[in-house]
Amino acid sequence: MRVPSLVLVIAGSAAALALTAAQQPAALAQAKSGVWELSGMPGAKAPHNECVADLQALARYEHRGKTCTSRVLSDVPSSTVIAYDCGGAGFGQTKIDVITPRSLRISTQGISDNLPFNYVMQARRVGECGATASRH
């Protein structure tokens, strides 16, 4: 029968597509998860530490806690650009520059809560995740 083999081909293609979408951009492969000190967020007077398990989540920092889809627009050894959409919560586009494996510059802009945003954050890896850092 040809139908079962067609189903297997379609299922295999879908699994490969999901695996590709889940892969980390090459630029972010230089850095690793852990506690990152973040500064430059609007309204924040001082940097704060956050446990970041997935560095791509920093691209959606404005919409943290929201369900979003994202896609990598460009990925070169020292920089990646990620566009994302969070439905009614808004959307954005973020460029993450890898200064060193422990230092990132995150330039982000888009719409959040029906208002535009545009800011640059600095992220500096300061250690491993533990019980005291907030999770992201």
N, CA, C and O of each residue as an XYZ file, in Angstrom:
544
protein
N       0.821     -1.187      0.000
C       0.000      0.000      0.000
C       0.868      1.254      0.000
O       1.888      1.317      0.686
N       0.461      2.217     -0.754
C       1.209      3.458     -0.850
C       0.807      4.458      0.221
O       1.632      5.294      0.590
N      -0.382      4.422      0.725
C      -0.852      5.413      1.699
C      -0.012      5.396      2.972
O       0.411      6.467      3.408
N       0.260      4.236      3.603
C       1.080      4.258      4.812
C       2.478      4.838      4.578
O       3.002      5.553      5.432
N       3.083      4.532      3.421
C       4.419      5.069      3.174
C       4.366      6.578      2.970
O       5.295      7.283      3.362
N       3.295      7.082      2.365
C       3.129      8.521      2.206
C       2.970      9.184      3.570
O       3.530     10.255      3.804
N       2.219      8.567      4.467
C       2.040      9.093      5.822
C       3.384      9.143      6.545
O       3.672     10.112      7.246
N       4.208      8.104      6.379
C       5.527      8.086      7.001
C       6.421      9.200      6.454
O       7.156      9.832      7.212
N       6.362      9.439      5.165
C       7.162     10.500      4.552
C       6.726     11.857      5.101
O       7.563     12.686      5.457
N       5.417     12.077      5.168
C       4.899     13.349      5.687
C       5.270     13.510      7.157
O       5.707     14.586      7.564
N       5.105     12.464      7.956
C       5.453     12.524      9.377
C       6.942     12.772      9.561
O       7.341     13.554     10.424
N       7.761     12.113      8.757
C       9.209     12.314      8.848
C       9.601     13.732      8.481
O      10.472     14.325      9.117
N       8.955     14.281      7.449
C       9.239     15.661      7.040
C       8.830     16.641      8.139
O       9.552     17.597      8.422
N       7.685     16.404      8.751
C       7.228     17.282      9.837
C       8.184     17.209     11.020
O       8.480     18.237     11.631
N       8.666     16.032     11.354
C       9.610     15.881     12.466
C      10.929     16.587     12.150
O      11.506     17.233     13.024
N      11.404     16.473     10.928
C      12.642     17.151     10.539
C      12.475     18.661     10.595
O      13.385     19.371     11.023
N      11.310     19.161     10.163
C      11.039     20.592     10.216
C      11.000     21.074     11.661
O      11.553     22.128     11.973
N      10.361     20.326     12.540
C      10.302     20.700     13.956
C      11.692     20.701     14.575
O      12.012     21.580     15.374
N      12.518     19.727     14.216
C      13.879     19.659     14.737
C      14.694     20.850     14.256
O      15.448     21.433     15.034
N      14.556     21.219     12.994
C      15.274     22.364     12.449
C      14.844     23.647     13.147
O      15.686     24.486     13.467
N      13.549     23.811     13.386
C      13.049     25.015     14.040
C      13.545     25.116     15.471
O      13.690     26.220     15.997
N      13.808     23.985     16.110
C      14.225     23.985     17.504
C      15.725     24.227     17.670
O      16.181     24.500     18.780
N      16.490     24.133     16.598
C      17.930     24.295     16.695
C      18.284     25.736     17.039
O      17.632     26.682     16.597
N      19.322     25.872     17.831
C      19.790     27.184     18.237
C      20.590     27.826     17.105
O      21.361     27.146     16.429
N      20.409     29.143     16.892
C      21.225     29.806     15.870
C      22.707     29.625     16.169
O      23.116     29.579     17.329
N      23.507     29.523     15.112
C      24.946     29.305     15.274
C      25.600     30.402     16.106
O      26.510     30.126     16.888
N      25.145     31.643     15.945
C      25.738     32.747     16.704
C      25.587     32.521     18.210
O      26.494     32.836     18.981
N      24.439     31.974     18.627
C      24.194     31.768     20.051
C      24.854     30.507     20.587
O      24.929     30.316     21.800
N      25.331     29.648     19.702
C      25.994     28.416     20.134
C      27.296     28.710     20.885
O      27.775     27.868     21.645
N      27.871     29.901     20.677
C      29.101     30.285     21.379
C      28.851     30.513     22.867
O      29.724     30.265     23.699
N      27.659     30.985     23.190
C      27.303     31.292     24.573
C      26.533     30.104     25.144
O      26.134     29.203     24.407
N      26.326     30.110     26.462
C      25.561     29.004     27.037
C      24.616     29.509     28.106
O      24.750     30.619     28.622
N      23.660     28.662     28.420
C      22.670     29.018     29.422
C      23.350     29.249     30.764
O      24.497     28.858     30.975
N      22.628     29.883     31.649
C      23.153     30.172     32.979
C      22.534     31.444     33.514
O      21.498     31.892     33.022
N      23.158     32.021     34.511
C      22.677     33.284     35.074
C      23.293     34.418     34.256
O      24.511     34.517     34.112
N      22.421     35.261     33.733
C      22.839     36.406     32.933
C      22.405     37.681     33.648
O      21.263     37.797     34.091
N      23.322     38.631     33.756
C      23.007     39.947     34.299
C      22.502     40.795     33.142
O      23.217     41.010     32.163
N      21.267     41.277     33.256
C      20.636     42.039     32.187
C      20.517     43.499     32.595
O      20.077     43.808     33.703
N      20.910     44.392     31.703
C      20.779     45.824     31.968
C      20.266     46.518     30.722
O      20.433     46.023     29.608
N      19.640     47.669     30.916
C      19.140     48.456     29.803
C      17.666     48.272     29.513
O      17.166     48.819     28.530
N      16.948     47.515     30.344
C      15.521     47.342     30.119
C      14.805     48.634     30.500
O      15.172     49.279     31.482
N      13.788     49.016     29.731
C      13.041     50.223     30.058
C      12.448     50.138     31.472
O      11.874     49.120     31.858
N      12.598     51.203     32.214
C      12.034     51.265     33.559
C      12.891     50.628     34.637
O      12.603     50.807     35.821
N      13.914     49.906     34.282
C      14.772     49.257     35.289
C      15.897     50.218     35.662
O      16.606     50.733     34.798
N      16.046     50.446     36.959
C      17.085     51.360     37.430
C      18.427     50.668     37.608
O      19.481     51.305     37.575
N      18.373     49.364     37.798
C      19.610     48.614     38.034
C      19.547     47.291     37.273
O      18.461     46.790     36.982
N      20.697     46.735     36.958
C      20.707     45.415     36.309
C      20.106     44.360     37.242
O      20.101     44.530     38.461
N      19.612     43.296     36.670
C      19.164     42.174     37.504
C      19.628     40.870     36.873
O      19.873     40.789     35.669
N      19.739     39.864     37.709
C      20.201     38.545     37.276
C      19.005     37.655     36.987
O      18.007     37.664     37.707
N      19.132     36.887     35.912
C      18.087     35.960     35.520
C      18.697     34.669     35.026
O      19.693     34.685     34.302
N      18.107     33.546     35.412
C      18.523     32.251     34.901
C      17.900     32.092     33.515
O      16.677     32.092     33.379
N      18.731     31.960     32.503
C      18.251     31.834     31.128
C      18.619     30.444     30.632
O      19.793     30.142     30.417
N      17.602     29.597     30.453
C      17.829     28.225     30.002
C      17.993     28.163     28.482
O      18.754     27.342     27.972
N      17.283     29.028     27.765
C      17.315     29.050     26.304
C      17.659     30.473     25.861
O      16.850     31.385     26.037
N      18.821     30.669     25.300
C      19.267     32.014     24.929
C      18.367     32.665     23.883
O      18.308     33.893     23.811
N      17.667     31.879     23.073
C      16.732     32.462     22.111
C      15.599     33.204     22.812
O      14.989     34.101     22.230
N      15.317     32.834     24.055
C      14.268     33.529     24.813
C      14.623     35.004     25.015
O      13.729     35.832     25.187
N      15.905     35.340     24.997
C      16.302     36.744     25.135
C      15.816     37.573     23.951
O      15.629     38.782     24.080
N      15.611     36.944     22.810
C      15.100     37.655     21.637
C      13.652     38.096     21.857
O      13.206     39.079     21.266
N      12.929     37.379     22.695
C      11.521     37.684     22.979
C      11.355     38.288     24.373
O      10.295     38.151     24.984
N      12.378     38.944     24.872
C      12.371     39.421     26.252
C      11.174     40.330     26.545
O      10.575     40.231     27.616
N      10.828     41.190     25.631
C       9.685     42.099     25.824
C       8.389     41.318     26.022
O       7.476     41.794     26.696
N       8.302     40.138     25.447
C       7.089     39.329     25.515
C       7.296     38.064     26.350
O       6.635     37.052     26.119
N       8.212     38.120     27.321
C       8.457     36.934     28.152
C       7.151     36.533     28.842
O       6.358     37.373     29.269
N       6.967     35.243     28.928
C       5.746     34.713     29.531
C       4.596     34.572     28.545
O       3.554     34.017     28.894
N       4.761     35.056     27.333
C       3.726     34.944     26.300
C       4.055     33.771     25.381
O       5.209     33.355     25.278
N       3.040     33.249     24.722
C       3.234     32.191     23.740
C       3.501     32.850     22.396
O       2.653     33.569     21.869
N       4.674     32.603     21.850
C       5.091     33.250     20.603
C       5.676     32.216     19.648
O       6.163     31.165     20.066
N       5.618     32.530     18.379
C       6.340     31.762     17.370
C       7.472     32.650     16.872
O       7.342     33.873     16.838
N       8.568     32.036     16.492
C       9.697     32.839     16.027
C      10.387     32.153     14.863
O      10.252     30.949     14.641
N      11.133     32.968     14.129
C      11.940     32.421     13.038
C      13.222     33.232     12.937
O      13.237     34.437     13.189
N      14.280     32.558     12.571
C      15.582     33.189     12.427
C      15.645     33.805     11.031
O      15.479     33.112     10.028
N      15.888     35.115     10.980
C      15.991     35.813      9.695
C      17.408     35.799      9.157
O      17.621     35.685      7.950
N      18.384     35.918     10.060
C      19.787     35.819      9.648
C      20.592     35.254     10.804
O      20.243     35.419     11.973
N      21.670     34.589     10.449
C      22.508     33.958     11.457
C      23.926     33.875     10.916
O      24.217     33.071     10.031
N      24.796     34.703     11.450
C      26.210     34.690     11.082
C      26.985     34.417     12.366
O      26.391     34.471     13.444
N      28.273     34.130     12.302
C      29.002     33.716     13.503
C      28.897     34.649     14.718
O      28.965     34.179     15.853
N      28.735     35.949     14.503
C      28.722     36.849     15.652
C      27.383     37.536     15.886
O      27.287     38.401     16.756
N      26.345     37.175     15.131
C      25.080     37.893     15.240
C      23.938     37.060     14.678
O      24.123     36.291     13.735
N      22.756     37.221     15.266
C      21.564     36.585     14.723
C      20.408     37.571     14.815
O      20.354     38.388     15.735
N      19.486     37.495     13.864
C      18.276     38.314     13.878
C      17.092     37.362     13.910
O      16.971     36.460     13.081
N      16.212     37.587     14.898
C      15.059     36.720     15.105
C      13.798     37.575     15.083
O      13.709     38.576     15.794
N      12.820     37.179     14.265
C      11.509     37.822     14.237
C      10.545     36.906     14.981
O      10.650     35.683     14.892
N       9.614     37.494     15.707
C       8.655     36.670     16.435
C       7.284     37.330     16.460
O       7.153     38.544     16.301
N       6.261     36.493     16.665
C       4.877     36.954     16.696
C       4.181     36.286     17.878
O       4.247     35.069     18.048
N       3.516     37.101     18.690
C       2.826     36.595     19.879
C       1.323     36.800     19.764
O       0.650     36.998     20.776
N       0.793     36.756     18.562
C      -0.641     36.935     18.354
C      -1.094     38.312     18.828
O      -0.460     39.316     18.503
N      -2.177     38.370     19.586
C      -2.725     39.630     20.073
C      -1.826     40.362     21.052
O      -2.044     41.544     21.320
N      -0.807     39.681     21.599
C       0.100     40.321     22.564
C       1.148     41.183     21.870
O       1.792     42.007     22.519
N       1.331     41.009     20.559
C       2.288     41.835     19.827
C       3.299     41.013     19.062
O       3.131     39.810     18.862
N       4.357     41.691     18.636
C       5.397     41.057     17.818
C       6.677     41.854     17.970
O       6.685     42.942     18.546
N       7.760     41.297     17.446
C       9.022     42.023     17.508
C      10.070     41.430     16.599
O       9.893     40.372     15.996
N      11.167     42.154     16.527
C      12.350     41.680     15.816
C      13.555     42.069     16.658
O      13.676     43.208     17.109
N      14.433     41.113     16.859
C      15.577     41.308     17.752
C      16.864     40.884     17.077
O      16.927     39.850     16.411
N      17.886     41.697     17.259
C      19.228     41.346     16.809
C      20.065     41.096     18.060
O      20.142     41.946     18.947
N      20.685     39.933     18.122
C      21.574     39.600     19.231
C      22.987     39.526     18.689
O      23.304     38.677     17.855
N      23.838     40.430     19.175
C      25.254     40.436     18.811
C      26.031     39.737     19.910
O      25.886     40.071     21.086
N      26.849     38.775     19.537
C      27.703     38.080     20.490
C      29.035     38.839     20.528
O      29.847     38.748     19.608
N      29.234     39.584     21.610
C      30.473     40.343     21.780
C      31.584     39.355     22.172
O      32.654     39.325     21.563
N      31.304     38.563     23.188
C      32.129     37.428     23.612
C      31.140     36.341     24.033
O      29.948     36.628     24.135
N      31.578     35.116     24.280
C      30.635     34.089     24.732
C      29.943     34.437     26.054
O      28.951     33.802     26.410
N      30.449     35.434     26.784
C      29.852     35.840     28.058
C      29.233     37.235     28.010
O      28.833     37.770     29.043
N      29.150     37.831     26.808
C      28.626     39.186     26.680
C      27.812     39.324     25.396
O      28.307     39.048     24.304
N      26.555     39.758     25.541
C      25.658     39.906     24.403
C      25.076     41.318     24.370
O      24.878     41.937     25.416
N      24.806     41.820     23.176
C      24.057     43.067     22.991
C      22.762     42.678     22.305
O      22.780     42.037     21.254
N      21.638     43.063     22.894
C      20.324     42.662     22.409
C      19.559     43.916     21.998
O      19.143     44.697     22.853
N      19.373     44.110     20.697
C      18.636     45.257     20.158
C      17.273     44.758     19.722
O      17.181     43.889     18.855
N      16.201     45.299     20.315
C      14.875     44.776     20.046
C      13.881     45.894     19.782
O      13.993     46.987     20.339
N      12.912     45.610     18.931
C      11.859     46.575     18.631
C      10.623     45.830     18.182
O      10.702     44.694     17.717
N       9.467     46.484     18.326
C       8.220     45.871     17.898
C       7.041     46.542     18.551
O       7.080     47.731     18.865
N       5.978     45.763     18.755
C       4.744     46.246     19.376
C       4.419     45.325     20.548
O       4.415     44.102     20.415
N       4.148     45.941     21.702
C       3.756     45.194     22.903
C       2.615     45.952     23.572
O       2.727     47.154     23.815
N       1.528     45.266     23.868
C       0.346     45.901     24.457
C      -0.109     47.106     23.626
O      -0.457     48.154     24.171
N      -0.101     46.939     22.309
C      -0.521     47.959     21.344
C       0.343     49.214     21.346
O      -0.075     50.247     20.823
N       1.537     49.143     21.922
C       2.456     50.281     21.939
C       3.800     49.858     21.363
O       4.221     48.714     21.540
N       4.478     50.778     20.671
C       5.794     50.438     20.135
C       6.853     50.378     21.241
O       6.749     51.066     22.256
N       7.862     49.551     21.026
C       9.021     49.515     21.912
C      10.269     49.430     21.053
O      10.236     48.931     19.928
N      11.364     49.924     21.600
C      12.645     49.913     20.897
C      13.709     50.199     21.947
O      13.777     51.314     22.464
N      14.536     49.221     22.268
C      15.599     49.440     23.249
C      16.737     48.450     23.036
O      16.611     47.469     22.303
N      17.853     48.740     23.702
C      19.042     47.893     23.630
C      19.382     47.442     25.046
O      19.478     48.256     25.964
N      19.559     46.152     25.206
C      19.960     45.580     26.499
C      21.372     45.025     26.375
O      21.824     44.660     25.290
N      22.042     44.973     27.492
C      23.334     44.292     27.597
C      23.101     43.059     28.458
O      22.376     43.122     29.450
N      23.701     41.954     28.092
C      23.605     40.721     28.873
C      25.026     40.219     29.123
O      25.850     40.133     28.213
N      25.280     39.895     30.375
C      26.610     39.411     30.755
C      26.418     38.146     31.587
O      25.744     38.169     32.616
N      27.017     37.038     31.133
C      26.887     35.778     31.874
C      27.722     35.862     33.136
O      28.915     36.165     33.094
N      27.068     35.584     34.274
C      27.752     35.723     35.559
C      27.827     34.423     36.349
O      28.406     34.403     37.435
N      27.256     33.333     35.831
C      27.376     32.073     36.557
C      26.354     31.034     36.138
O      25.648     31.174     35.140
N      26.310     29.994     36.941
C      25.375     28.893     36.710
C      24.052     29.192     37.404
O      24.011     29.938     38.382
N      22.972     28.607     36.893
C      21.659     28.793     37.505
C      21.622     28.101     38.866
O      22.169     27.014     39.054
N      20.971     28.758     39.789
C      20.793     28.211     41.131
C      19.420     28.601     41.636
O      18.582     29.066     40.863
N      19.188     28.422     42.887
C      17.886     28.678     43.481
C      17.585     30.173     43.614
O      16.418     30.541     43.742
N      18.601     31.050     43.588
C      18.365     32.471     43.867
C      18.036     33.305     42.635
O      17.499     34.403     42.784
N      18.329     32.839     41.435
C      18.098     33.633     40.224
C      16.676     33.384     39.716
O      16.184     32.258     39.785
N      16.008     34.435     39.204
C      14.694     34.233     38.601
C      14.896     33.481     37.290
O      15.935     33.611     36.642
N      13.894     32.695     36.909
C      14.003     31.850     35.711
C      13.339     32.515     34.536
O      12.328     33.205     34.673
N      13.944     32.290     33.339
C      13.399     32.835     32.091
C      13.516     31.776     31.021
O      13.120     32.006     29.879
